[in-house]
């Protein structure tokens, strides 16, 4: 006669619990996948964004202190952070197979959408800045700090919106070249006080250009 199977509930023994846990862990190890690194990449992107904000003085409310550009110490080398970021982005660019279906179907579409969005934002910013500049004419005293700040701002705006306003960008470079050539041709420019102020920046430019070659 066949023995009836005991279907009453009972507490599993410690050996049974241990075997069950071991099987579950083994199952998990064979079926689970490594988590996506997206969260790590997003945290890294925020760190890189703060680097660029610090370097180009765009941090604003993200910092509890701000520094006047004119008060920046002469020994602070420009473009230290973003120069390292350039190398990182270039290495990332070369690590991608841009002819693969994943890149063309995914990254290309996202880049085009981002390009359109930034272009529209630049156009809106250019219009707003032009309207603002119409109400802030060039200061009459060209020896004043106000005039110098105004000229620097004009050049920065021309560079920032070079894609949307090529004429203003070209004019800014023409004025920049005229300033340099005018100073070189001026005997009063060849003074030790100007040399000591400019030499660190000139050497930095020379070294940075040498890294490009």
One Martini backbone bead per residue (centre of mass of N, CA, C, O) as a GRO file, in nm:
protein
  213
    1UNK     BB    1   0.097   0.036   0.022
    2UNK     BB    2   0.068   0.368  -0.023
    3UNK     BB    3   0.218   0.635   0.109
    4UNK     BB    4   0.126   0.916   0.256
    5UNK     BB    5   0.179   1.241   0.214
    6UNK     BB    6   0.315   1.495   0.400
    7UNK     BB    7   0.131   1.824   0.427
    8UNK     BB    8   0.240   1.947   0.664
    9UNK     BB    9   0.349   2.210   0.833
   10UNK     BB   10   0.701   2.306   0.861
   11UNK     BB   11   0.999   2.376   0.989
   12UNK     BB   12   1.289   2.431   0.866
   13UNK     BB   13   1.590   2.342   0.873
   14UNK     BB   14   1.908   2.456   0.882
   15UNK     BB   15   2.007   2.291   0.639
   16UNK     BB   16   1.779   2.378   0.444
   17UNK     BB   17   1.830   2.682   0.459
   18UNK     BB   18   2.123   2.676   0.357
   19UNK     BB   19   2.064   2.543   0.081
   20UNK     BB   20   1.869   2.761  -0.018
   21UNK     BB   21   2.068   3.000  -0.006
   22UNK     BB   22   2.282   2.883  -0.194
   23UNK     BB   23   2.098   2.854  -0.445
   24UNK     BB   24   2.019   3.156  -0.464
   25UNK     BB   25   2.304   3.271  -0.503
   26UNK     BB   26   2.375   3.110  -0.755
   27UNK     BB   27   2.141   3.215  -0.924
   28UNK     BB   28   2.219   3.516  -0.909
   29UNK     BB   29   2.506   3.491  -1.038
   30UNK     BB   30   2.389   3.371  -1.322
   31UNK     BB   31   2.152   3.611  -1.383
   32UNK     BB   32   2.299   3.853  -1.323
   33UNK     BB   33   2.388   4.195  -1.383
   34UNK     BB   34   2.552   4.456  -1.432
   35UNK     BB   35   2.523   4.760  -1.354
   36UNK     BB   36   2.466   5.056  -1.462
   37UNK     BB   37   2.686   5.347  -1.515
   38UNK     BB   38   2.507   5.603  -1.525
   39UNK     BB   39   2.532   5.723  -1.239
   40UNK     BB   40   2.837   5.769  -1.256
   41UNK     BB   41   2.831   5.952  -1.508
   42UNK     BB   42   2.651   6.173  -1.384
   43UNK     BB   43   2.846   6.252  -1.158
   44UNK     BB   44   3.080   6.324  -1.346
   45UNK     BB   45   2.935   6.547  -1.504
   46UNK     BB   46   2.897   6.736  -1.261
   47UNK     BB   47   3.199   6.774  -1.208
   48UNK     BB   48   3.269   6.889  -1.489
   49UNK     BB   49   3.078   7.130  -1.474
   50UNK     BB   50   3.219   7.266  -1.233
   51UNK     BB   51   3.488   7.308  -1.371
   52UNK     BB   52   3.385   7.500  -1.594
   53UNK     BB   53   3.260   7.710  -1.408
   54UNK     BB   54   3.522   7.793  -1.267
   55UNK     BB   55   3.691   7.874  -1.522
   56UNK     BB   56   3.447   8.069  -1.664
   57UNK     BB   57   3.277   8.210  -1.444
   58UNK     BB   58   2.967   8.038  -1.401
   59UNK     BB   59   2.876   7.953  -1.114
   60UNK     BB   60   2.766   8.145  -0.906
   61UNK     BB   61   2.529   7.998  -0.702
   62UNK     BB   62   2.723   7.740  -0.657
   63UNK     BB   63   2.866   7.954  -0.484
   64UNK     BB   64   2.964   8.137  -0.182
   65UNK     BB   65   3.183   8.264  -0.376
   66UNK     BB   66   3.343   8.543  -0.537
   67UNK     BB   67   3.553   8.662  -0.817
   68UNK     BB   68   3.728   8.900  -0.940
   69UNK     BB   69   3.897   8.920  -1.226
   70UNK     BB   70   4.100   9.151  -1.139
   71UNK     BB   71   4.178   8.977  -0.861
   72UNK     BB   72   4.338   8.776  -0.997
   73UNK     BB   73   4.605   8.608  -0.978
   74UNK     BB   74   4.888   8.588  -1.178
   75UNK     BB   75   4.954   8.269  -1.106
   76UNK     BB   76   4.697   8.189  -1.246
   77UNK     BB   77   4.629   7.946  -1.460
   78UNK     BB   78   4.479   7.916  -1.746
   79UNK     BB   79   4.308   7.639  -1.840
   80UNK     BB   80   4.332   7.376  -1.655
   81UNK     BB   81   4.060   7.225  -1.645
   82UNK     BB   82   3.963   7.232  -1.950
   83UNK     BB   83   4.214   7.094  -2.064
   84UNK     BB   84   4.156   6.823  -1.928
   85UNK     BB   85   3.873   6.791  -2.053
   86UNK     BB   86   3.959   6.777  -2.346
   87UNK     BB   87   4.113   6.508  -2.319
   88UNK     BB   88   3.873   6.339  -2.221
   89UNK     BB   89   3.682   6.388  -2.464
   90UNK     BB   90   3.876   6.282  -2.680
   91UNK     BB   91   3.900   5.996  -2.569
   92UNK     BB   92   3.597   5.934  -2.588
   93UNK     BB   93   3.569   5.975  -2.893
   94UNK     BB   94   3.782   5.744  -2.973
   95UNK     BB   95   3.607   5.509  -2.818
   96UNK     BB   96   3.405   5.547  -3.051
   97UNK     BB   97   3.191   5.392  -3.289
   98UNK     BB   98   3.052   5.599  -3.532
   99UNK     BB   99   2.959   5.348  -3.744
  100UNK     BB  100   2.764   5.235  -3.568
  101UNK     BB  101   2.437   5.173  -3.507
  102UNK     BB  102   2.427   5.294  -3.220
  103UNK     BB  103   2.540   5.574  -3.293
  104UNK     BB  104   2.351   5.656  -3.532
  105UNK     BB  105   2.074   5.601  -3.374
  106UNK     BB  106   2.154   5.757  -3.103
  107UNK     BB  107   2.381   5.979  -3.081
  108UNK     BB  108   2.310   6.143  -3.330
  109UNK     BB  109   2.028   6.228  -3.245
  110UNK     BB  110   2.106   6.365  -2.976
  111UNK     BB  111   2.303   6.573  -3.098
  112UNK     BB  112   2.102   6.715  -3.284
  113UNK     BB  113   1.905   6.803  -3.063
  114UNK     BB  114   2.114   6.963  -2.898
  115UNK     BB  115   2.195   7.156  -3.124
  116UNK     BB  116   1.917   7.285  -3.162
  117UNK     BB  117   1.882   7.386  -2.872
  118UNK     BB  118   2.140   7.566  -2.857
  119UNK     BB  119   2.077   7.743  -3.099
  120UNK     BB  120   1.814   7.865  -2.987
  121UNK     BB  121   1.947   7.982  -2.729
  122UNK     BB  122   2.152   8.165  -2.870
  123UNK     BB  123   1.953   8.339  -3.026
  124UNK     BB  124   1.805   8.446  -2.778
  125UNK     BB  125   2.060   8.568  -2.643
  126UNK     BB  126   2.145   8.758  -2.871
  127UNK     BB  127   1.893   8.934  -2.871
  128UNK     BB  128   1.908   9.027  -2.575
  129UNK     BB  129   2.197   9.152  -2.590
  130UNK     BB  130   2.141   9.358  -2.808
  131UNK     BB  131   1.926   9.514  -2.652
  132UNK     BB  132   2.118   9.582  -2.417
  133UNK     BB  133   2.348   9.727  -2.583
  134UNK     BB  134   2.174   9.967  -2.682
  135UNK     BB  135   2.171  10.068  -2.359
  136UNK     BB  136   2.510  10.025  -2.371
  137UNK     BB  137   2.727  10.222  -2.446
  138UNK     BB  138   3.020  10.344  -2.509
  139UNK     BB  139   3.245  10.467  -2.325
  140UNK     BB  140   3.419  10.764  -2.342
  141UNK     BB  141   3.638  10.667  -2.138
  142UNK     BB  142   3.933  10.487  -2.236
  143UNK     BB  143   4.070  10.492  -1.924
  144UNK     BB  144   3.858  10.322  -1.800
  145UNK     BB  145   3.718  10.050  -1.645
  146UNK     BB  146   3.449  10.055  -1.796
  147UNK     BB  147   3.566  10.033  -2.084
  148UNK     BB  148   3.721   9.769  -2.048
  149UNK     BB  149   3.477   9.592  -1.969
  150UNK     BB  150   3.320   9.646  -2.231
  151UNK     BB  151   3.525   9.522  -2.431
  152UNK     BB  152   3.536   9.240  -2.311
  153UNK     BB  153   3.234   9.182  -2.342
  154UNK     BB  154   3.223   9.207  -2.650
  155UNK     BB  155   3.416   8.975  -2.711
  156UNK     BB  156   3.270   8.746  -2.558
  157UNK     BB  157   3.006   8.765  -2.723
  158UNK     BB  158   3.129   8.710  -3.001
  159UNK     BB  159   3.235   8.425  -2.931
  160UNK     BB  160   2.971   8.292  -2.824
  161UNK     BB  161   2.812   8.403  -3.115
  162UNK     BB  162   2.965   8.303  -3.383
  163UNK     BB  163   2.745   8.131  -3.528
  164UNK     BB  164   2.517   8.374  -3.545
  165UNK     BB  165   2.766   8.616  -3.562
  166UNK     BB  166   3.018   8.653  -3.775
  167UNK     BB  167   3.070   8.957  -3.801
  168UNK     BB  168   3.129   9.017  -3.501
  169UNK     BB  169   3.361   8.817  -3.478
  170UNK     BB  170   3.551   8.941  -3.692
  171UNK     BB  171   3.564   9.224  -3.564
  172UNK     BB  172   3.692   9.140  -3.295
  173UNK     BB  173   3.958   9.036  -3.426
  174UNK     BB  174   4.042   9.299  -3.560
  175UNK     BB  175   4.067   9.460  -3.296
  176UNK     BB  176   4.273   9.276  -3.164
  177UNK     BB  177   4.496   9.305  -3.377
  178UNK     BB  178   4.517   9.615  -3.362
  179UNK     BB  179   4.607   9.625  -3.069
  180UNK     BB  180   4.869   9.461  -3.093
  181UNK     BB  181   5.007   9.626  -3.322
  182UNK     BB  182   4.996   9.898  -3.174
  183UNK     BB  183   5.172   9.816  -2.932
  184UNK     BB  184   5.427   9.723  -3.086
  185UNK     BB  185   5.458  10.019  -3.226
  186UNK     BB  186   5.492  10.120  -2.931
  187UNK     BB  187   5.743  10.234  -2.734
  188UNK     BB  188   5.589  10.237  -2.451
  189UNK     BB  189   5.543   9.921  -2.438
  190UNK     BB  190   5.864   9.881  -2.388
  191UNK     BB  191   5.822   9.776  -2.070
  192UNK     BB  192   5.874   9.612  -1.778
  193UNK     BB  193   5.584   9.628  -1.664
  194UNK     BB  194   5.449   9.485  -1.907
  195UNK     BB  195   5.624   9.231  -1.919
  196UNK     BB  196   5.555   9.113  -1.632
  197UNK     BB  197   5.247   9.085  -1.696
  198UNK     BB  198   5.263   8.914  -1.979
  199UNK     BB  199   5.461   8.673  -1.967
  200UNK     BB  200   5.289   8.444  -1.835
  201UNK     BB  201   5.075   8.443  -2.070
  202UNK     BB  202   5.269   8.392  -2.307
  203UNK     BB  203   5.386   8.126  -2.204
  204UNK     BB  204   5.120   7.976  -2.188
  205UNK     BB  205   5.054   7.997  -2.489
  206UNK     BB  206   5.305   7.852  -2.591
  207UNK     BB  207   5.255   7.581  -2.442
  208UNK     BB  208   4.972   7.521  -2.553
  209UNK     BB  209   5.051   7.516  -2.853
  210UNK     BB  210   5.264   7.287  -2.824
  211UNK     BB  211   5.045   7.067  -2.749
  212UNK     BB  212   4.902   7.066  -3.034
  213UNK     BB  213   5.159   6.960  -3.211
   0.00000   0.00000   0.00000
